[in-house]
Amino acid sequence: MNSSRRKSLGQCFLEDRNILQLEAKLAKVTGKTVLEIGAGDGRLTSELLKNTPKKLFAVEKDARFAAILRERFQDPSVQIIEQDFLEMEIPKVDVIVGNIPYYISSDIIFELKDSSFEHAVLMVQKEFAQKMVAKPGDKNYGRLSVTSQLYYKIKLERTVLRHLFRPMPKVDSAIITLTPTGISLTQFQENIIRYLFQHKNKTVRNALRDSKMFEDDELVPIGKFAKRRARTLSKEECLQIARLLEA
Protein backbone atom coordinates (compact mmCIF):
# COMPACT_ATOMS: atom_id res chain seq x y z
CA MET A 1 0.00 0.00 0.00
CA ASN A 2 2.70 2.49 0.93
CA SER A 3 4.49 2.03 -2.38
CA SER A 4 1.44 3.37 -4.20
CA ARG A 5 1.12 6.55 -2.18
CA ARG A 6 1.03 9.89 -3.98
CA LYS A 7 3.75 12.30 -2.94
CA SER A 8 1.74 15.23 -4.33
CA LEU A 9 -0.98 14.52 -1.74
CA GLY A 10 1.48 14.42 1.16
CA GLN A 11 0.70 10.77 1.87
CA CYS A 12 2.66 9.20 4.72
CA PHE A 13 1.09 6.41 6.75
CA LEU A 14 1.28 5.97 10.50
CA GLU A 15 2.47 2.44 11.27
CA ASP A 16 2.15 2.44 15.07
CA ARG A 17 -1.18 0.95 16.17
CA ASN A 18 -0.76 2.32 19.71
CA ILE A 19 -0.76 5.88 18.35
CA LEU A 20 -3.78 5.15 16.16
CA GLN A 21 -5.59 3.81 19.23
CA LEU A 22 -4.59 6.90 21.21
CA GLU A 23 -6.06 9.17 18.52
CA ALA A 24 -9.31 7.21 18.60
CA LYS A 25 -9.39 7.42 22.41
CA LEU A 26 -8.75 11.19 22.41
CA ALA A 27 -11.51 11.66 19.82
CA LYS A 28 -14.18 10.28 22.19
CA VAL A 29 -16.38 9.20 19.29
CA THR A 30 -18.77 6.78 21.04
CA GLY A 31 -22.32 7.64 19.96
CA LYS A 32 -21.06 10.70 18.04
CA THR A 33 -21.20 11.78 14.41
CA VAL A 34 -17.60 11.84 13.18
CA LEU A 35 -15.74 13.16 10.15
CA GLU A 36 -12.30 11.80 9.30
CA ILE A 37 -10.13 13.95 7.02
CA GLY A 38 -7.90 11.95 4.67
CA ALA A 39 -8.90 8.41 5.61
CA GLY A 40 -6.26 6.82 3.35
CA ASP A 41 -6.39 3.01 3.55
CA GLY A 42 -8.61 3.09 6.65
CA ARG A 43 -6.17 2.27 9.42
CA LEU A 44 -7.41 5.12 11.67
CA THR A 45 -10.98 4.61 10.42
CA SER A 46 -10.84 1.05 11.74
CA GLU A 47 -9.76 2.21 15.21
CA LEU A 48 -12.48 4.86 15.30
CA LEU A 49 -15.14 2.26 14.46
CA LYS A 50 -14.06 0.09 17.40
CA ASN A 51 -15.30 2.98 19.58
CA THR A 52 -18.81 2.74 18.05
CA PRO A 53 -19.54 6.17 16.58
CA LYS A 54 -23.13 6.84 15.54
CA LYS A 55 -22.03 7.87 12.02
CA LEU A 56 -18.63 8.19 10.36
CA PHE A 57 -17.90 10.26 7.26
CA ALA A 58 -14.54 9.17 5.81
CA VAL A 59 -13.23 11.82 3.40
CA GLU A 60 -10.59 10.70 0.90
CA LYS A 61 -9.46 12.63 -2.18
CA ASP A 62 -7.43 9.81 -3.78
CA ALA A 63 -9.75 7.62 -5.89
CA ARG A 64 -7.61 4.52 -5.31
CA PHE A 65 -7.92 4.74 -1.54
CA ALA A 66 -11.60 5.72 -1.73
CA ALA A 67 -12.20 2.43 -3.57
CA ILE A 68 -10.31 0.52 -0.88
CA LEU A 69 -12.38 2.21 1.82
CA ARG A 70 -15.65 1.29 0.10
CA GLU A 71 -14.54 -2.32 -0.14
CA ARG A 72 -13.26 -2.45 3.44
CA PHE A 73 -16.08 -0.61 5.25
CA GLN A 74 -19.54 -1.67 4.13
CA ASP A 75 -21.19 -0.86 7.43
CA PRO A 76 -24.22 1.44 6.85
CA SER A 77 -22.91 3.79 9.55
CA VAL A 78 -19.85 4.58 7.37
CA GLN A 79 -20.12 6.98 4.42
CA ILE A 80 -17.12 7.34 2.10
CA ILE A 81 -16.82 10.81 0.57
CA GLU A 82 -14.44 10.88 -2.41
CA GLN A 83 -13.65 14.58 -2.48
CA ASP A 84 -11.10 17.23 -1.59
CA PHE A 85 -11.91 18.27 1.98
CA LEU A 86 -11.13 21.92 1.21
CA GLU A 87 -13.68 21.95 -1.62
CA MET A 88 -16.57 20.11 0.03
CA GLU A 89 -19.49 21.26 2.13
CA ILE A 90 -18.70 19.99 5.62
CA PRO A 91 -21.61 18.01 7.09
CA LYS A 92 -22.78 18.73 10.62
CA VAL A 93 -20.69 16.52 12.91
CA ASP A 94 -19.69 16.28 16.56
CA VAL A 95 -16.04 15.25 16.15
CA ILE A 96 -13.40 15.81 13.48
CA VAL A 97 -10.34 13.55 13.25
CA GLY A 98 -7.47 13.24 10.84
CA ASN A 99 -3.81 12.67 10.13
CA ILE A 100 -3.78 15.63 7.78
CA PRO A 101 -1.28 16.53 5.03
CA TYR A 102 1.32 18.93 6.40
CA TYR A 103 1.31 21.22 3.38
CA ILE A 104 -2.36 22.14 3.88
CA SER A 105 -2.57 21.95 7.69
CA SER A 106 -3.16 25.69 8.04
CA ASP A 107 -5.83 25.68 5.30
CA ILE A 108 -7.67 22.80 6.96
CA ILE A 109 -7.55 24.25 10.48
CA PHE A 110 -8.90 27.61 9.36
CA GLU A 111 -11.50 25.97 7.13
CA LEU A 112 -12.84 24.32 10.30
CA LYS A 113 -13.35 27.63 12.11
CA ASP A 114 -16.65 28.18 10.30
CA SER A 115 -17.98 24.72 11.18
CA SER A 116 -19.91 23.71 14.28
CA PHE A 117 -18.31 20.77 16.12
CA GLU A 118 -17.43 19.76 19.69
CA HIS A 119 -13.74 18.99 19.26
CA ALA A 120 -11.12 17.84 16.77
CA VAL A 121 -8.10 15.53 17.05
CA LEU A 122 -5.50 16.16 14.36
CA MET A 123 -2.00 14.97 13.54
CA VAL A 124 0.15 17.82 12.22
CA GLN A 125 3.82 18.65 11.83
CA LYS A 126 5.45 19.08 15.26
CA GLU A 127 6.83 22.55 14.43
CA PHE A 128 3.39 23.66 13.26
CA ALA A 129 1.81 22.41 16.51
CA GLN A 130 4.43 24.23 18.58
CA LYS A 131 3.65 27.48 16.74
CA MET A 132 -0.05 27.00 17.40
CA VAL A 133 0.45 26.72 21.18
CA ALA A 134 3.29 29.29 21.48
CA LYS A 135 2.94 32.07 24.07
CA PRO A 136 3.86 35.79 23.92
CA GLY A 137 7.62 36.21 23.91
CA ASP A 138 8.31 32.73 22.53
CA LYS A 139 10.55 32.70 19.47
CA ASN A 140 7.89 30.94 17.38
CA TYR A 141 4.96 33.07 18.62
CA GLY A 142 3.20 34.75 15.73
CA ARG A 143 0.07 35.24 13.71
CA LEU A 144 -0.70 31.50 13.62
CA SER A 145 -0.44 31.33 17.42
CA VAL A 146 -2.81 34.25 17.97
CA THR A 147 -5.47 33.44 15.40
CA SER A 148 -5.60 29.72 16.15
CA GLN A 149 -5.75 30.35 19.94
CA LEU A 150 -8.56 32.86 19.45
CA TYR A 151 -10.55 30.32 17.45
CA TYR A 152 -9.69 27.24 19.51
CA LYS A 153 -8.60 25.98 22.89
CA ILE A 154 -5.56 23.97 21.79
CA LYS A 155 -3.71 21.18 23.53
CA LEU A 156 -0.56 19.51 22.22
CA GLU A 157 -1.21 15.94 23.33
CA ARG A 158 2.03 14.25 22.35
CA THR A 159 4.87 14.17 19.84
CA VAL A 160 4.96 11.36 17.28
CA LEU A 161 8.43 10.55 15.96
CA ARG A 162 9.04 10.41 12.22
CA HIS A 163 10.24 6.79 12.21
CA LEU A 164 6.71 5.64 13.06
CA PHE A 165 5.55 6.59 9.54
CA ARG A 166 6.06 4.89 6.18
CA PRO A 167 7.53 6.30 4.11
CA MET A 168 9.38 8.23 6.79
CA PRO A 169 8.85 12.01 6.54
CA LYS A 170 11.66 14.51 7.19
CA VAL A 171 10.00 15.89 10.33
CA ASP A 172 8.36 14.71 13.55
CA SER A 173 4.62 15.05 14.08
CA ALA A 174 2.32 15.93 16.95
CA ILE A 175 -1.25 15.16 17.96
CA ILE A 176 -3.30 18.23 18.87
CA THR A 177 -6.84 18.60 20.15
CA LEU A 178 -8.94 21.64 19.24
CA THR A 179 -12.05 22.83 21.04
CA PRO A 180 -13.83 25.81 19.43
CA THR A 181 -13.98 28.93 21.63
CA GLY A 182 -16.96 30.41 19.82
CA ILE A 183 -14.97 33.56 18.97
CA SER A 184 -15.44 34.84 15.43
CA LEU A 185 -13.08 37.33 13.79
CA THR A 186 -14.04 39.76 11.05
CA GLN A 187 -11.77 40.04 8.01
CA PHE A 188 -10.65 43.45 9.31
CA GLN A 189 -9.62 41.94 12.65
CA GLU A 190 -7.73 39.12 10.94
CA ASN A 191 -5.94 41.72 8.79
CA ILE A 192 -4.87 43.72 11.85
CA ILE A 193 -3.37 40.60 13.45
CA ARG A 194 -1.55 39.86 10.20
CA TYR A 195 -0.13 43.41 10.04
CA LEU A 196 1.04 43.21 13.65
CA PHE A 197 2.98 39.99 13.12
CA GLN A 198 4.47 40.89 9.76
CA HIS A 199 6.72 43.14 11.87
CA LYS A 200 6.40 41.53 15.29
CA ASN A 201 9.66 43.02 16.64
CA LYS A 202 8.48 46.57 15.94
CA THR A 203 6.20 48.62 18.14
CA VAL A 204 2.49 48.25 17.47
CA ARG A 205 2.33 51.78 16.07
CA ASN A 206 5.19 51.20 13.64
CA ALA A 207 3.96 47.75 12.61
CA LEU A 208 0.57 49.22 11.73
CA ARG A 209 2.15 52.23 10.01
CA ASP A 210 4.17 49.88 7.83
CA SER A 211 0.96 48.23 6.65
CA LYS A 212 0.21 51.48 4.73
CA MET A 213 -3.41 51.14 5.83
CA PHE A 214 -3.47 53.82 8.51
CA GLU A 215 -2.59 57.50 8.92
CA ASP A 216 -1.11 58.56 12.27
CA ASP A 217 -4.38 60.10 13.48
CA GLU A 218 -6.20 56.83 12.79
CA LEU A 219 -3.87 55.05 15.23
CA VAL A 220 -4.80 57.26 18.19
CA PRO A 221 -7.35 54.70 19.53
CA ILE A 222 -4.64 52.11 20.25
CA GLY A 223 -3.42 54.36 23.10
CA LYS A 224 -1.46 52.35 25.68
CA PHE A 225 -0.59 49.64 23.12
CA ALA A 226 1.24 52.00 20.74
CA LYS A 227 4.74 51.42 22.17
CA ARG A 228 4.35 47.70 22.90
CA ARG A 229 6.22 45.19 20.74
CA ALA A 230 3.78 43.04 18.79
CA ARG A 231 5.58 39.86 19.88
CA THR A 232 4.68 40.62 23.54
CA LEU A 233 0.93 40.97 22.97
CA SER A 234 -1.44 38.32 24.28
CA LYS A 235 -4.17 37.03 21.97
CA GLU A 236 -6.71 39.06 23.96
CA GLU A 237 -4.65 42.24 23.50
CA CYS A 238 -4.34 41.62 19.77
CA LEU A 239 -8.10 41.29 19.52
CA GLN A 240 -8.59 44.41 21.64
CA ILE A 241 -6.35 46.44 19.30
CA ALA A 242 -8.24 45.14 16.28
CA ARG A 243 -11.58 46.04 17.86
CA LEU A 244 -10.39 49.52 18.83
CA LEU A 245 -9.32 50.24 15.25
CA GLU A 246 -12.46 48.70 13.78
CA ALA A 247 -14.66 50.85 15.99
Order of alpha helices (4+ residues) and beta strands (2+ residues): beta-alpha-beta-alpha-beta-alpha-beta-beta-alpha-beta-alpha-alpha-beta-beta-beta-alpha-alpha-alpha
